[in-house]
Each structure stands twice: as structure tokens, then as C-alpha cells.
Amino acid sequence: MRTPNLLKSKAHQCRRKIVIDEIRILRNFEGSHLIQDKILRELTKLHSLWFKSSGSIMREAKL
């Protein structure tokens, strides 16, 4: 069984990876507004997935 600290650490690692991916994506596609809009939609999806998963991680940590 995972400990709460391990679960929190895992959530932090996931969030850090998302931020790194965001920076990489935005650096690759600077300039085109249409592409930037598409990227922002994709990043929003990533964030919502992260918040859903981090919520379940925190619920597990409390058990």
C-alpha cells in the first residue's frame, strides 16, 4: 500500500511533467495563433485530467 507522502510526491511529479510539456509545446509553436489556440485546448484537457487524477490520489492518501 502506498503512503500519503509517496502519493503526494507522485502527484507532484505528474504536475511537473505537465508543466515541462507545456513549455516544450509552446516553444515549438510560437507565432501561429491558430496553432496556439489548439495547443491551449490540449493543455486544458491535460490540466483537467491532472486535477481528476490528483483528486483521486489525495482521496487514496486519506484512506
Biotite code that builds the C-alpha atoms (Angstrom):
import biotite.structure as struc

atoms = struc.array([
    struc.Atom([0.000, 0.000, 0.000], chain_id="A", res_id=1, res_name="MET", atom_name="CA", element="C"),
    struc.Atom([1.253, 3.464, -0.831], chain_id="A", res_id=2, res_name="ARG", atom_name="CA", element="C"),
    struc.Atom([1.900, 6.021, 1.852], chain_id="A", res_id=3, res_name="THR", atom_name="CA", element="C"),
    struc.Atom([0.335, 9.504, 1.666], chain_id="A", res_id=4, res_name="PRO", atom_name="CA", element="C"),
    struc.Atom([3.731, 11.157, 1.132], chain_id="A", res_id=5, res_name="ASN", atom_name="CA", element="C"),
    struc.Atom([4.526, 8.834, -1.759], chain_id="A", res_id=6, res_name="LEU", atom_name="CA", element="C"),
    struc.Atom([1.166, 9.613, -3.359], chain_id="A", res_id=7, res_name="LEU", atom_name="CA", element="C"),
    struc.Atom([1.675, 13.361, -2.939], chain_id="A", res_id=8, res_name="LYS", atom_name="CA", element="C"),
    struc.Atom([5.134, 13.029, -4.466], chain_id="A", res_id=9, res_name="SER", atom_name="CA", element="C"),
    struc.Atom([3.646, 11.136, -7.420], chain_id="A", res_id=10, res_name="LYS", atom_name="CA", element="C"),
    struc.Atom([1.050, 13.880, -7.942], chain_id="A", res_id=11, res_name="ALA", atom_name="CA", element="C"),
    struc.Atom([3.804, 16.493, -7.859], chain_id="A", res_id=12, res_name="HIS", atom_name="CA", element="C"),
    struc.Atom([5.830, 14.542, -10.445], chain_id="A", res_id=13, res_name="GLN", atom_name="CA", element="C"),
    struc.Atom([2.803, 14.367, -12.752], chain_id="A", res_id=14, res_name="CYS", atom_name="CA", element="C"),
    struc.Atom([2.201, 18.103, -12.420], chain_id="A", res_id=15, res_name="ARG", atom_name="CA", element="C"),
    struc.Atom([5.878, 18.866, -13.057], chain_id="A", res_id=16, res_name="ARG", atom_name="CA", element="C"),
    struc.Atom([5.825, 16.763, -16.224], chain_id="A", res_id=17, res_name="LYS", atom_name="CA", element="C"),
    struc.Atom([2.745, 18.606, -17.500], chain_id="A", res_id=18, res_name="ILE", atom_name="CA", element="C"),
    struc.Atom([4.452, 21.979, -16.961], chain_id="A", res_id=19, res_name="VAL", atom_name="CA", element="C"),
    struc.Atom([7.596, 20.796, -18.760], chain_id="A", res_id=20, res_name="ILE", atom_name="CA", element="C"),
    struc.Atom([5.456, 19.522, -21.651], chain_id="A", res_id=21, res_name="ASP", atom_name="CA", element="C"),
    struc.Atom([3.604, 22.863, -21.803], chain_id="A", res_id=22, res_name="GLU", atom_name="CA", element="C"),
    struc.Atom([6.840, 24.813, -22.066], chain_id="A", res_id=23, res_name="ILE", atom_name="CA", element="C"),
    struc.Atom([8.181, 22.489, -24.775], chain_id="A", res_id=24, res_name="ARG", atom_name="CA", element="C"),
    struc.Atom([4.942, 22.710, -26.804], chain_id="A", res_id=25, res_name="ILE", atom_name="CA", element="C"),
    struc.Atom([4.704, 26.493, -26.562], chain_id="A", res_id=26, res_name="LEU", atom_name="CA", element="C"),
    struc.Atom([8.348, 26.963, -27.568], chain_id="A", res_id=27, res_name="ARG", atom_name="CA", element="C"),
    struc.Atom([7.829, 24.788, -30.641], chain_id="A", res_id=28, res_name="ASN", atom_name="CA", element="C"),
    struc.Atom([4.756, 26.647, -31.884], chain_id="A", res_id=29, res_name="PHE", atom_name="CA", element="C"),
    struc.Atom([5.329, 30.336, -31.146], chain_id="A", res_id=30, res_name="GLU", atom_name="CA", element="C"),
    struc.Atom([3.805, 32.645, -33.727], chain_id="A", res_id=31, res_name="GLY", atom_name="CA", element="C"),
    struc.Atom([0.752, 30.956, -35.211], chain_id="A", res_id=32, res_name="SER", atom_name="CA", element="C"),
    struc.Atom([-2.423, 31.984, -33.382], chain_id="A", res_id=33, res_name="HIS", atom_name="CA", element="C"),
    struc.Atom([-4.455, 29.083, -34.791], chain_id="A", res_id=34, res_name="LEU", atom_name="CA", element="C"),
    struc.Atom([-1.894, 26.581, -33.570], chain_id="A", res_id=35, res_name="ILE", atom_name="CA", element="C"),
    struc.Atom([-1.674, 28.333, -30.193], chain_id="A", res_id=36, res_name="GLN", atom_name="CA", element="C"),
    struc.Atom([-5.459, 28.065, -29.769], chain_id="A", res_id=37, res_name="ASP", atom_name="CA", element="C"),
    struc.Atom([-5.310, 24.341, -30.495], chain_id="A", res_id=38, res_name="LYS", atom_name="CA", element="C"),
    struc.Atom([-2.426, 23.911, -28.052], chain_id="A", res_id=39, res_name="ILE", atom_name="CA", element="C"),
    struc.Atom([-4.308, 25.778, -25.321], chain_id="A", res_id=40, res_name="LEU", atom_name="CA", element="C"),
    struc.Atom([-7.285, 23.444, -25.779], chain_id="A", res_id=41, res_name="ARG", atom_name="CA", element="C"),
    struc.Atom([-4.978, 20.424, -25.470], chain_id="A", res_id=42, res_name="GLU", atom_name="CA", element="C"),
    struc.Atom([-3.301, 21.854, -22.370], chain_id="A", res_id=43, res_name="LEU", atom_name="CA", element="C"),
    struc.Atom([-6.703, 22.482, -20.811], chain_id="A", res_id=44, res_name="THR", atom_name="CA", element="C"),
    struc.Atom([-7.536, 18.800, -21.336], chain_id="A", res_id=45, res_name="LYS", atom_name="CA", element="C"),
    struc.Atom([-4.235, 17.809, -19.719], chain_id="A", res_id=46, res_name="LEU", atom_name="CA", element="C"),
    struc.Atom([-4.945, 20.037, -16.726], chain_id="A", res_id=47, res_name="HIS", atom_name="CA", element="C"),
    struc.Atom([-8.429, 18.633, -16.233], chain_id="A", res_id=48, res_name="SER", atom_name="CA", element="C"),
    struc.Atom([-7.025, 15.094, -16.368], chain_id="A", res_id=49, res_name="LEU", atom_name="CA", element="C"),
    struc.Atom([-4.361, 16.042, -13.851], chain_id="A", res_id=50, res_name="TRP", atom_name="CA", element="C"),
    struc.Atom([-6.889, 17.575, -11.443], chain_id="A", res_id=51, res_name="PHE", atom_name="CA", element="C"),
    struc.Atom([-9.087, 14.482, -11.689], chain_id="A", res_id=52, res_name="LYS", atom_name="CA", element="C"),
    struc.Atom([-6.146, 12.158, -11.056], chain_id="A", res_id=53, res_name="SER", atom_name="CA", element="C"),
    struc.Atom([-4.691, 14.291, -8.260], chain_id="A", res_id=54, res_name="SER", atom_name="CA", element="C"),
    struc.Atom([-8.078, 14.316, -6.554], chain_id="A", res_id=55, res_name="GLY", atom_name="CA", element="C"),
    struc.Atom([-8.203, 10.527, -6.591], chain_id="A", res_id=56, res_name="SER", atom_name="CA", element="C"),
    struc.Atom([-4.580, 10.383, -5.397], chain_id="A", res_id=57, res_name="ILE", atom_name="CA", element="C"),
    struc.Atom([-5.403, 12.635, -2.447], chain_id="A", res_id=58, res_name="MET", atom_name="CA", element="C"),
    struc.Atom([-8.508, 10.590, -1.626], chain_id="A", res_id=59, res_name="ARG", atom_name="CA", element="C"),
    struc.Atom([-6.330, 7.456, -1.605], chain_id="A", res_id=60, res_name="GLU", atom_name="CA", element="C"),
    struc.Atom([-3.822, 9.217, 0.639], chain_id="A", res_id=61, res_name="ALA", atom_name="CA", element="C"),
    struc.Atom([-6.526, 9.956, 3.205], chain_id="A", res_id=62, res_name="LYS", atom_name="CA", element="C"),
    struc.Atom([-7.626, 6.301, 3.383], chain_id="A", res_id=63, res_name="LEU", atom_name="CA", element="C"),
])
